[in-house]
């Protein structure tokens, strides 16, 4: 009985990963990319402002 739950979780985990690789993961990746770009632009902006000052 103890050996069954890990196997079931493993199978469900693989299925969830496969689903996330599809349409479900696209918004997450897009949001992460947008946040990364915004943070990069913000850090660049702060650096430029400091240099000008």
mmCIF file as Biopython writes it, N, C-alpha, C and O atoms, coordinates in Angstrom:
data_model
#
loop_
_atom_site.group_PDB
_atom_site.id
_atom_site.type_symbol
_atom_site.label_atom_id
_atom_site.label_alt_id
_atom_site.label_comp_id
_atom_site.label_asym_id
_atom_site.label_entity_id
_atom_site.label_seq_id
_atom_site.pdbx_PDB_ins_code
_atom_site.Cartn_x
_atom_site.Cartn_y
_atom_site.Cartn_z
_atom_site.occupancy
_atom_site.B_iso_or_equiv
_atom_site.auth_seq_id
_atom_site.auth_asym_id
_atom_site.pdbx_PDB_model_num
ATOM 1   N N  . UNK A ? 1  ? 0.852  -1.204 0.000   1.0 0.0 1  A 1 
ATOM 2   C CA . UNK A ? 1  ? 0.000  0.000  0.000   1.0 0.0 1  A 1 
ATOM 3   C C  . UNK A ? 1  ? 0.887  1.253  0.000   1.0 0.0 1  A 1 
ATOM 4   O O  . UNK A ? 1  ? 0.573  2.239  -0.667  1.0 0.0 1  A 1 
ATOM 5   N N  . UNK A ? 2  ? 1.983  1.210  0.742   1.0 0.0 2  A 1 
ATOM 6   C CA . UNK A ? 2  ? 2.854  2.389  0.800   1.0 0.0 2  A 1 
ATOM 7   C C  . UNK A ? 2  ? 3.566  2.623  -0.535  1.0 0.0 2  A 1 
ATOM 8   O O  . UNK A ? 2  ? 3.899  3.760  -0.870  1.0 0.0 2  A 1 
ATOM 9   N N  . UNK A ? 3  ? 3.799  1.557  -1.292  1.0 0.0 3  A 1 
ATOM 10  C CA . UNK A ? 3  ? 4.529  1.698  -2.553  1.0 0.0 3  A 1 
ATOM 11  C C  . UNK A ? 3  ? 3.626  2.216  -3.665  1.0 0.0 3  A 1 
ATOM 12  O O  . UNK A ? 3  ? 4.115  2.714  -4.678  1.0 0.0 3  A 1 
ATOM 13  N N  . UNK A ? 4  ? 2.303  2.102  -3.484  1.0 0.0 4  A 1 
ATOM 14  C CA . UNK A ? 4  ? 1.388  2.497  -4.569  1.0 0.0 4  A 1 
ATOM 15  C C  . UNK A ? 4  ? 1.278  4.022  -4.717  1.0 0.0 4  A 1 
ATOM 16  O O  . UNK A ? 4  ? 1.358  4.517  -5.841  1.0 0.0 4  A 1 
ATOM 17  N N  . UNK A ? 5  ? 1.097  4.789  -3.622  1.0 0.0 5  A 1 
ATOM 18  C CA . UNK A ? 5  ? 0.925  6.242  -3.783  1.0 0.0 5  A 1 
ATOM 19  C C  . UNK A ? 5  ? 2.075  6.910  -4.540  1.0 0.0 5  A 1 
ATOM 20  O O  . UNK A ? 5  ? 1.800  7.734  -5.412  1.0 0.0 5  A 1 
ATOM 21  N N  . UNK A ? 6  ? 3.350  6.606  -4.260  1.0 0.0 6  A 1 
ATOM 22  C CA . UNK A ? 6  ? 4.435  7.248  -5.024  1.0 0.0 6  A 1 
ATOM 23  C C  . UNK A ? 6  ? 4.317  6.956  -6.514  1.0 0.0 6  A 1 
ATOM 24  O O  . UNK A ? 6  ? 4.549  7.841  -7.338  1.0 0.0 6  A 1 
ATOM 25  N N  . UNK A ? 7  ? 3.956  5.711  -6.869  1.0 0.0 7  A 1 
ATOM 26  C CA . UNK A ? 7  ? 3.816  5.366  -8.282  1.0 0.0 7  A 1 
ATOM 27  C C  . UNK A ? 7  ? 2.692  6.185  -8.896  1.0 0.0 7  A 1 
ATOM 28  O O  . UNK A ? 7  ? 2.831  6.715  -9.998  1.0 0.0 7  A 1 
ATOM 29  N N  . UNK A ? 8  ? 1.571  6.288  -8.175  1.0 0.0 8  A 1 
ATOM 30  C CA . UNK A ? 8  ? 0.436  7.043  -8.711  1.0 0.0 8  A 1 
ATOM 31  C C  . UNK A ? 8  ? 0.819  8.515  -8.852  1.0 0.0 8  A 1 
ATOM 32  O O  . UNK A ? 8  ? 0.507  9.149  -9.860  1.0 0.0 8  A 1 
ATOM 33  N N  . UNK A ? 9  ? 1.498  9.054  -7.837  1.0 0.0 9  A 1 
ATOM 34  C CA . UNK A ? 9  ? 1.906  10.458 -7.903  1.0 0.0 9  A 1 
ATOM 35  C C  . UNK A ? 9  ? 2.888  10.662 -9.052  1.0 0.0 9  A 1 
ATOM 36  O O  . UNK A ? 9  ? 2.835  11.670 -9.757  1.0 0.0 9  A 1 
ATOM 37  N N  . UNK A ? 10 ? 3.788  9.687  -9.233  1.0 0.0 10 A 1 
ATOM 38  C CA . UNK A ? 10 ? 4.750  9.791  -10.323 1.0 0.0 10 A 1 
ATOM 39  C C  . UNK A ? 10 ? 4.040  9.830  -11.660 1.0 0.0 10 A 1 
ATOM 40  O O  . UNK A ? 10 ? 4.381  10.643 -12.519 1.0 0.0 10 A 1 
ATOM 41  N N  . UNK A ? 11 ? 3.047  8.954  -11.849 1.0 0.0 11 A 1 
ATOM 42  C CA . UNK A ? 11 ? 2.318  8.937  -13.118 1.0 0.0 11 A 1 
ATOM 43  C C  . UNK A ? 11 ? 1.548  10.240 -13.291 1.0 0.0 11 A 1 
ATOM 44  O O  . UNK A ? 11 ? 1.535  10.819 -14.377 1.0 0.0 11 A 1 
ATOM 45  N N  . UNK A ? 12 ? 0.899  10.706 -12.208 1.0 0.0 12 A 1 
ATOM 46  C CA . UNK A ? 12 ? 0.139  11.955 -12.302 1.0 0.0 12 A 1 
ATOM 47  C C  . UNK A ? 12 ? 1.092  13.116 -12.562 1.0 0.0 12 A 1 
ATOM 48  O O  . UNK A ? 12 ? 0.769  14.032 -13.318 1.0 0.0 12 A 1 
ATOM 49  N N  . UNK A ? 13 ? 2.263  13.076 -11.938 1.0 0.0 13 A 1 
ATOM 50  C CA . UNK A ? 13 ? 3.232  14.139 -12.153 1.0 0.0 13 A 1 
ATOM 51  C C  . UNK A ? 13 ? 3.659  14.187 -13.609 1.0 0.0 13 A 1 
ATOM 52  O O  . UNK A ? 13 ? 3.759  15.266 -14.192 1.0 0.0 13 A 1 
ATOM 53  N N  . UNK A ? 14 ? 3.913  13.014 -14.209 1.0 0.0 14 A 1 
ATOM 54  C CA . UNK A ? 14 ? 4.306  12.981 -15.619 1.0 0.0 14 A 1 
ATOM 55  C C  . UNK A ? 14 ? 3.179  13.535 -16.481 1.0 0.0 14 A 1 
ATOM 56  O O  . UNK A ? 14 ? 3.420  14.300 -17.415 1.0 0.0 14 A 1 
ATOM 57  N N  . UNK A ? 15 ? 1.941  13.144 -16.161 1.0 0.0 15 A 1 
ATOM 58  C CA . UNK A ? 15 ? 0.807  13.623 -16.956 1.0 0.0 15 A 1 
ATOM 59  C C  . UNK A ? 15 ? 0.674  15.138 -16.806 1.0 0.0 15 A 1 
ATOM 60  O O  . UNK A ? 15 ? 0.407  15.839 -17.782 1.0 0.0 15 A 1 
ATOM 61  N N  . UNK A ? 16 ? 0.860  15.641 -15.583 1.0 0.0 16 A 1 
ATOM 62  C CA . UNK A ? 16 ? 0.737  17.082 -15.359 1.0 0.0 16 A 1 
ATOM 63  C C  . UNK A ? 16 ? 1.841  17.823 -16.113 1.0 0.0 16 A 1 
ATOM 64  O O  . UNK A ? 16 ? 1.606  18.890 -16.682 1.0 0.0 16 A 1 
ATOM 65  N N  . UNK A ? 17 ? 3.041  17.253 -16.114 1.0 0.0 17 A 1 
ATOM 66  C CA . UNK A ? 17 ? 4.150  17.891 -16.826 1.0 0.0 17 A 1 
ATOM 67  C C  . UNK A ? 17 ? 3.843  17.925 -18.313 1.0 0.0 17 A 1 
ATOM 68  O O  . UNK A ? 17 ? 4.093  18.930 -18.978 1.0 0.0 17 A 1 
ATOM 69  N N  . UNK A ? 18 ? 3.298  16.825 -18.840 1.0 0.0 18 A 1 
ATOM 70  C CA . UNK A ? 18 ? 2.955  16.786 -20.265 1.0 0.0 18 A 1 
ATOM 71  C C  . UNK A ? 18 ? 1.897  17.839 -20.565 1.0 0.0 18 A 1 
ATOM 72  O O  . UNK A ? 18 ? 1.966  18.518 -21.589 1.0 0.0 18 A 1 
ATOM 73  N N  . UNK A ? 19 ? 0.916  17.976 -19.671 1.0 0.0 19 A 1 
ATOM 74  C CA . UNK A ? 19 ? -0.140 18.970 -19.891 1.0 0.0 19 A 1 
ATOM 75  C C  . UNK A ? 19 ? 0.449  20.381 -19.816 1.0 0.0 19 A 1 
ATOM 76  O O  . UNK A ? 19 ? 0.068  21.259 -20.590 1.0 0.0 19 A 1 
ATOM 77  N N  . UNK A ? 20 ? 1.382  20.593 -18.877 1.0 0.0 20 A 1 
ATOM 78  C CA . UNK A ? 20 ? 1.965  21.924 -18.714 1.0 0.0 20 A 1 
ATOM 79  C C  . UNK A ? 20 ? 2.816  22.288 -19.927 1.0 0.0 20 A 1 
ATOM 80  O O  . UNK A ? 20 ? 2.939  23.464 -20.270 1.0 0.0 20 A 1 
ATOM 81  N N  . UNK A ? 21 ? 3.402  21.285 -20.576 1.0 0.0 21 A 1 
ATOM 82  C CA . UNK A ? 21 ? 4.192  21.558 -21.771 1.0 0.0 21 A 1 
ATOM 83  C C  . UNK A ? 21 ? 3.302  22.062 -22.896 1.0 0.0 21 A 1 
ATOM 84  O O  . UNK A ? 21 ? 3.789  22.645 -23.864 1.0 0.0 21 A 1 
ATOM 85  N N  . UNK A ? 22 ? 1.997  21.839 -22.770 1.0 0.0 22 A 1 
ATOM 86  C CA . UNK A ? 22 ? 1.062  22.244 -23.818 1.0 0.0 22 A 1 
ATOM 87  C C  . UNK A ? 22 ? 0.562  23.655 -23.605 1.0 0.0 22 A 1 
ATOM 88  O O  . UNK A ? 22 ? 1.348  24.570 -23.360 1.0 0.0 22 A 1 
ATOM 89  N N  . UNK A ? 23 ? -0.739 23.832 -23.698 1.0 0.0 23 A 1 
ATOM 90  C CA . UNK A ? 23 ? -1.333 25.169 -23.633 1.0 0.0 23 A 1 
ATOM 91  C C  . UNK A ? 23 ? -1.288 25.743 -22.211 1.0 0.0 23 A 1 
ATOM 92  O O  . UNK A ? 23 ? -1.217 26.960 -22.039 1.0 0.0 23 A 1 
ATOM 93  N N  . UNK A ? 24 ? -1.327 24.876 -21.193 1.0 0.0 24 A 1 
ATOM 94  C CA . UNK A ? 24 ? -1.410 25.367 -19.818 1.0 0.0 24 A 1 
ATOM 95  C C  . UNK A ? 24 ? -0.132 26.106 -19.416 1.0 0.0 24 A 1 
ATOM 96  O O  . UNK A ? 24 ? -0.179 27.024 -18.597 1.0 0.0 24 A 1 
ATOM 97  N N  . UNK A ? 25 ? 1.008  25.711 -19.987 1.0 0.0 25 A 1 
ATOM 98  C CA . UNK A ? 25 ? 2.282  26.297 -19.564 1.0 0.0 25 A 1 
ATOM 99  C C  . UNK A ? 25 ? 2.610  27.565 -20.344 1.0 0.0 25 A 1 
ATOM 100 O O  . UNK A ? 25 ? 3.455  28.351 -19.916 1.0 0.0 25 A 1 
ATOM 101 N N  . UNK A ? 26 ? 1.957  27.772 -21.477 1.0 0.0 26 A 1 
ATOM 102 C CA . UNK A ? 26 ? 2.278  28.926 -22.323 1.0 0.0 26 A 1 
ATOM 103 C C  . UNK A ? 26 ? 2.068  30.248 -21.583 1.0 0.0 26 A 1 
ATOM 104 O O  . UNK A ? 26 ? 2.968  31.087 -21.598 1.0 0.0 26 A 1 
ATOM 105 N N  . UNK A ? 27 ? 0.921  30.472 -20.938 1.0 0.0 27 A 1 
ATOM 106 C CA . UNK A ? 27 ? 0.718  31.743 -20.221 1.0 0.0 27 A 1 
ATOM 107 C C  . UNK A ? 27 ? 1.753  31.950 -19.120 1.0 0.0 27 A 1 
ATOM 108 O O  . UNK A ? 27 ? 2.205  33.073 -18.893 1.0 0.0 27 A 1 
ATOM 109 N N  . UNK A ? 28 ? 2.128  30.871 -18.435 1.0 0.0 28 A 1 
ATOM 110 C CA . UNK A ? 28 ? 3.115  30.989 -17.355 1.0 0.0 28 A 1 
ATOM 111 C C  . UNK A ? 28 ? 4.461  31.413 -17.918 1.0 0.0 28 A 1 
ATOM 112 O O  . UNK A ? 28 ? 5.117  32.300 -17.374 1.0 0.0 28 A 1 
ATOM 113 N N  . UNK A ? 29 ? 4.868  30.780 -19.005 1.0 0.0 29 A 1 
ATOM 114 C CA . UNK A ? 29 ? 6.152  31.127 -19.622 1.0 0.0 29 A 1 
ATOM 115 C C  . UNK A ? 29 ? 6.112  32.557 -20.139 1.0 0.0 29 A 1 
ATOM 116 O O  . UNK A ? 29 ? 7.083  33.300 -19.994 1.0 0.0 29 A 1 
ATOM 117 N N  . UNK A ? 30 ? 4.993  32.943 -20.741 1.0 0.0 30 A 1 
ATOM 118 C CA . UNK A ? 30 ? 4.860  34.302 -21.275 1.0 0.0 30 A 1 
ATOM 119 C C  . UNK A ? 30 ? 4.939  35.319 -20.141 1.0 0.0 30 A 1 
ATOM 120 O O  . UNK A ? 30 ? 5.627  36.333 -20.260 1.0 0.0 30 A 1 
ATOM 121 N N  . UNK A ? 31 ? 4.238  35.051 -19.046 1.0 0.0 31 A 1 
ATOM 122 C CA . UNK A ? 31 ? 4.240  35.974 -17.913 1.0 0.0 31 A 1 
ATOM 123 C C  . UNK A ? 31 ? 5.647  36.075 -17.327 1.0 0.0 31 A 1 
ATOM 124 O O  . UNK A ? 31 ? 6.112  37.166 -16.997 1.0 0.0 31 A 1 
ATOM 125 N N  . UNK A ? 32 ? 6.327  34.922 -17.199 1.0 0.0 32 A 1 
ATOM 126 C CA . UNK A ? 32 ? 7.683  34.926 -16.658 1.0 0.0 32 A 1 
ATOM 127 C C  . UNK A ? 32 ? 8.622  35.717 -17.567 1.0 0.0 32 A 1 
ATOM 128 O O  . UNK A ? 32 ? 9.468  36.475 -17.092 1.0 0.0 32 A 1 
ATOM 129 N N  . UNK A ? 33 ? 8.464  35.533 -18.879 1.0 0.0 33 A 1 
ATOM 130 C CA . UNK A ? 33 ? 9.315  36.248 -19.831 1.0 0.0 33 A 1 
ATOM 131 C C  . UNK A ? 33 ? 9.064  37.748 -19.739 1.0 0.0 33 A 1 
ATOM 132 O O  . UNK A ? 33 ? 10.001 38.546 -19.765 1.0 0.0 33 A 1 
ATOM 133 N N  . UNK A ? 34 ? 7.791  38.126 -19.631 1.0 0.0 34 A 1 
ATOM 134 C CA . UNK A ? 34 ? 7.447  39.549 -19.536 1.0 0.0 34 A 1 
ATOM 135 C C  . UNK A ? 34 ? 8.035  40.152 -18.260 1.0 0.0 34 A 1 
ATOM 136 O O  . UNK A ? 34 ? 8.601  41.245 -18.285 1.0 0.0 34 A 1 
ATOM 137 N N  . UNK A ? 35 ? 7.898  39.431 -17.146 1.0 0.0 35 A 1 
ATOM 138 C CA . UNK A ? 35 ? 8.441  39.941 -15.888 1.0 0.0 35 A 1 
ATOM 139 C C  . UNK A ? 35 ? 9.957  40.065 -15.973 1.0 0.0 35 A 1 
ATOM 140 O O  . UNK A ? 35 ? 10.537 41.028 -15.470 1.0 0.0 35 A 1 
ATOM 141 N N  . UNK A ? 36 ? 10.598 39.080 -16.615 1.0 0.0 36 A 1 
ATOM 142 C CA . UNK A ? 36 ? 12.055 39.111 -16.751 1.0 0.0 36 A 1 
ATOM 143 C C  . UNK A ? 36 ? 12.481 40.315 -17.586 1.0 0.0 36 A 1 
ATOM 144 O O  . UNK A ? 36 ? 13.429 41.019 -17.239 1.0 0.0 36 A 1 
ATOM 145 N N  . UNK A ? 37 ? 11.769 40.543 -18.693 1.0 0.0 37 A 1 
ATOM 146 C CA . UNK A ? 37 ? 12.104 41.670 -19.569 1.0 0.0 37 A 1 
ATOM 147 C C  . UNK A ? 37 ? 11.871 42.994 -18.843 1.0 0.0 37 A 1 
ATOM 148 O O  . UNK A ? 37 ? 12.694 43.906 -18.926 1.0 0.0 37 A 1 
ATOM 149 N N  . UNK A ? 38 ? 10.745 43.096 -18.128 1.0 0.0 38 A 1 
ATOM 150 C CA . UNK A ? 38 ? 10.446 44.339 -17.412 1.0 0.0 38 A 1 
ATOM 151 C C  . UNK A ? 38 ? 11.498 44.603 -16.342 1.0 0.0 38 A 1 
ATOM 152 O O  . UNK A ? 38 ? 11.935 45.740 -16.170 1.0 0.0 38 A 1 
ATOM 153 N N  . UNK A ? 39 ? 11.906 43.564 -15.623 1.0 0.0 39 A 1 
ATOM 154 C CA . UNK A ? 39 ? 12.916 43.748 -14.583 1.0 0.0 39 A 1 
ATOM 155 C C  . UNK A ? 39 ? 14.246 44.162 -15.208 1.0 0.0 39 A 1 
ATOM 156 O O  . UNK A ? 39 ? 14.978 44.982 -14.655 1.0 0.0 39 A 1 
ATOM 157 N N  . UNK A ? 40 ? 14.548 43.578 -16.379 1.0 0.0 40 A 1 
ATOM 158 C CA . UNK A ? 40 ? 15.791 43.938 -17.065 1.0 0.0 40 A 1 
ATOM 159 C C  . UNK A ? 40 ? 15.751 45.397 -17.516 1.0 0.0 40 A 1 
ATOM 160 O O  . UNK A ? 40 ? 16.717 46.138 -17.334 1.0 0.0 40 A 1 
ATOM 161 N N  . UNK A ? 41 ? 14.627 45.802 -18.104 1.0 0.0 41 A 1 
ATOM 162 C CA . UNK A ? 41 ? 14.489 47.189 -18.554 1.0 0.0 41 A 1 
ATOM 163 C C  . UNK A ? 41 ? 14.534 48.140 -17.360 1.0 0.0 41 A 1 
ATOM 164 O O  . UNK A ? 41 ? 15.119 49.219 -17.442 1.0 0.0 41 A 1 
ATOM 165 N N  . UNK A ? 42 ? 13.910 47.732 -16.243 1.0 0.0 42 A 1 
ATOM 166 C CA . UNK A ? 42 ? 13.896 48.592 -15.055 1.0 0.0 42 A 1 
ATOM 167 C C  . UNK A ? 42 ? 15.313 48.776 -14.515 1.0 0.0 42 A 1 
ATOM 168 O O  . UNK A ? 42 ? 15.714 49.887 -14.169 1.0 0.0 42 A 1 
ATOM 169 N N  . UNK A ? 43 ? 16.068 47.673 -14.445 1.0 0.0 43 A 1 
ATOM 170 C CA . UNK A ? 43 ? 17.434 47.766 -13.940 1.0 0.0 43 A 1 
ATOM 171 C C  . UNK A ? 43 ? 18.279 48.625 -14.876 1.0 0.0 43 A 1 
ATOM 172 O O  . UNK A ? 43 ? 19.123 49.399 -14.425 1.0 0.0 43 A 1 
ATOM 173 N N  . UNK A ? 44 ? 18.050 48.486 -16.179 1.0 0.0 44 A 1 
ATOM 174 C CA . UNK A ? 44 ? 18.782 49.308 -17.149 1.0 0.0 44 A 1 
ATOM 175 C C  . UNK A ? 44 ? 18.429 50.781 -16.970 1.0 0.0 44 A 1 
ATOM 176 O O  . UNK A ? 44 ? 19.301 51.649 -17.004 1.0 0.0 44 A 1 
ATOM 177 N N  . UNK A ? 45 ? 17.142 51.051 -16.778 1.0 0.0 45 A 1 
ATOM 178 C CA . UNK A ? 45 ? 16.684 52.431 -16.585 1.0 0.0 45 A 1 
ATOM 179 C C  . UNK A ? 45 ? 17.322 53.031 -15.334 1.0 0.0 45 A 1 
ATOM 180 O O  . UNK A ? 45 ? 17.793 54.168 -15.360 1.0 0.0 45 A 1 
ATOM 181 N N  . UNK A ? 46 ? 17.338 52.272 -14.246 1.0 0.0 46 A 1 
ATOM 182 C CA . UNK A ? 46 ? 17.924 52.765 -12.998 1.0 0.0 46 A 1 
ATOM 183 C C  . UNK A ? 46 ? 19.407 53.054 -13.198 1.0 0.0 46 A 1 
ATOM 184 O O  . UNK A ? 46 ? 19.920 54.061 -12.710 1.0 0.0 46 A 1 
ATOM 185 N N  . UNK A ? 47 ? 20.094 52.165 -13.920 1.0 0.0 47 A 1 
ATOM 186 C CA . UNK A ? 47 ? 21.525 52.370 -14.172 1.0 0.0 47 A 1 
ATOM 187 C C  . UNK A ? 47 ? 21.752 53.644 -14.971 1.0 0.0 47 A 1 
ATOM 188 O O  . UNK A ? 47 ? 22.657 54.417 -14.658 1.0 0.0 47 A 1 
ATOM 189 N N  . UNK A ? 48 ? 20.942 53.872 -16.001 1.0 0.0 48 A 1 
ATOM 190 C CA . UNK A ? 48 ? 21.082 55.073 -16.835 1.0 0.0 48 A 1 
ATOM 191 C C  . UNK A ? 48 ? 20.832 56.320 -15.993 1.0 0.0 48 A 1 
ATOM 192 O O  . UNK A ? 48 ? 21.557 57.308 -16.111 1.0 0.0 48 A 1 
ATOM 193 N N  . UNK A ? 49 ? 19.806 56.276 -15.145 1.0 0.0 49 A 1 
ATOM 194 C CA . UNK A ? 49 ? 19.490 57.437 -14.309 1.0 0.0 49 A 1 
ATOM 195 C C  . UNK A ? 49 ? 20.650 57.727 -13.364 1.0 0.0 49 A 1 
ATOM 196 O O  . UNK A ? 49 ? 21.014 58.887 -13.170 1.0 0.0 49 A 1 
ATOM 197 N N  . UNK A ? 50 ? 21.235 56.682 -12.772 1.0 0.0 50 A 1 
ATOM 198 C CA . UNK A ? 50 ? 22.353 56.887 -11.853 1.0 0.0 50 A 1 
ATOM 199 C C  . UNK A ? 50 ? 23.544 57.486 -12.593 1.0 0.0 50 A 1 
ATOM 200 O O  . UNK A ? 50 ? 24.228 58.362 -12.062 1.0 0.0 50 A 1 
ATOM 201 N N  . UNK A ? 51 ? 23.793 57.025 -13.804 1.0 0.0 51 A 1 
ATOM 202 C CA . UNK A ? 51 ? 24.922 57.539 -14.583 1.0 0.0 51 A 1 
ATOM 203 C C  . UNK A ? 51 ? 24.693 59.006 -14.923 1.0 0.0 51 A 1 
ATOM 204 O O  . UNK A ? 51 ? 25.629 59.803 -14.862 1.0 0.0 51 A 1 
ATOM 205 N N  . UNK A ? 52 ? 23.479 59.371 -15.275 1.0 0.0 52 A 1 
ATOM 206 C CA . UNK A ? 52 ? 23.177 60.759 -15.626 1.0 0.0 52 A 1 
ATOM 207 C C  . UNK A ? 52 ? 23.308 61.655 -14.403 1.0 0.0 52 A 1 
ATOM 208 O O  . UNK A ? 52 ? 23.749 62.797 -14.526 1.0 0.0 52 A 1 
ATOM 209 N N  . UNK A ? 53 ? 22.942 61.170 -13.244 1.0 0.0 53 A 1 
ATOM 210 C CA . UNK A ? 53 ? 23.045 61.975 -12.034 1.0 0.0 53 A 1 
ATOM 211 C C  . UNK A ? 53 ? 24.513 62.110 -11.631 1.0 0.0 53 A 1 
ATOM 212 O O  . UNK A ? 53 ? 24.821 62.755 -10.629 1.0 0.0 53 A 1 
#
